């Protein structure tokens, strides 16, 4: 299993690339960070960023539980990616 994190400014095609990757590889979990921060009116502060990260980590944890998508070895690699995301989020606190 590989974890691919696509990052960049708005409008450069991150979602399009992510969807293409998901369509090409079976068993891919495509998580769009925008979905995890879809609040109205939009407020981009520290609290909402932390909420979005928490939402993403919960989605990841649920995919991880599904044996259809992940073996034990893949789960270990996924935990490494989760740790990297969590460490990044600590900088925002």
Helices and strands as residue ranges (DSSP letters): H 14-24, G 33-37, H 46-65, H 72-92
